[in-house]
Amino acid sequence: MVIIGAWLYGYLHSGYDVQQVVPDVLPGAERVEARRDVFIGYGGPDGQQIIGYAQVGTAPGYGGPVDVLVGIDPDGVVIGAQIIKHHETPGFFRLLGRENFLAQFIGSGYRETLGDADAIDAVSGATVSSEAVAMGIRQAVRAMAGDTLNVSVPPEKRPVVIGAPEIVLVALFAVSFVLHRVRRPSVKHYGRWAVLLVGIVTLGFLYNKPLTLANVISLLTGYWPDWRTNLYWFVLLGGIFSVTLIQGKNPYCSWFCPFGGVQEVLGTFTGAKPYLPRRIYNHLRWAQRGLAFSAIVLGLALRMPGAASYEPFGTLFNLKGSWPQWVLLVLVLLASLVIYRPFCNYVCPLSPVVDYVQDARNWTKGLWVNRNNRASRKGS
């Protein structure tokens, strides 16, 4: 009930008034008139001259849709752009502001390769957010050019983006799935270490695409990004849930989670052991679940999944983060020298989420076995 209430609160408080922001993207507009989803700015000596048009473009970001208000002049040239709503981690959008990211689109027209991934200067550490903003601008400009300016706009090609990150992720899932079934302990042991190190290097440092609580909260809010440009998102979540349901084990966390791998590597140098105190172990586990539950409720209520994620993944692999994230990262790395995977076992919010998937699998499997047993007894 709490989660449902948080979802409803976030849904009911997620609106915004676009018309108040229109003068910011149409310099010189003294009056704004709304016609469906297009805003017309008027100005000039008599206040009747059309200064330009503005419309909202929406594109899938990392944590949810990104809405960008774009203003164009009567010739279809961009004269202003402003992000009016997003669900990304606040720190990422601060990077866009510091880099003055939106300035590169001013003066561009609908005939240009506006906002194409290969044509924009993405901000390091906020690549997905950068591409979402660019795509939103392109969408708005193309819509206004075709529907408002009545010019011929060629259809946009939206190819399926399959790159190295997607290929590596599928390979890691496949290899870990096969090795999990291997009976020779030595092969499974060294194979797991190989997969773990590849996950650290690729998903962590090279691509910086780990699984975070923001992915789960985005899913709970009903956000499904465009699969053609976010195939990695679908492979990651789909692979975890499907393999967990089939094998009963979470392949990501135990085999190739980059942050978990770093903790395990550090613990190997010092011989770190699991910390399983009998008296407080259950309390620690419930504290972990309570923390994860609170973060999910906060993310749903604010409709900002990235703000609820407290994992220090980006701080480690991108070397960027707030001072609380740096403090948490240092504490986790130091604890890893003494305790086996301390963050994974006692703090990580994803472990409780996957536990629920495993519990659902075991419950369903139990029902199926009991049903078959009853059928067998009736038949005999």
Summary of the structure (lengths in Angstrom):
residues: 380
radius of gyration: 24.7
end to end distance: 44.7
largest distance: 94.6
contacts: 1218
relative contact order: 0.10
helix: 56%
strand: 11%
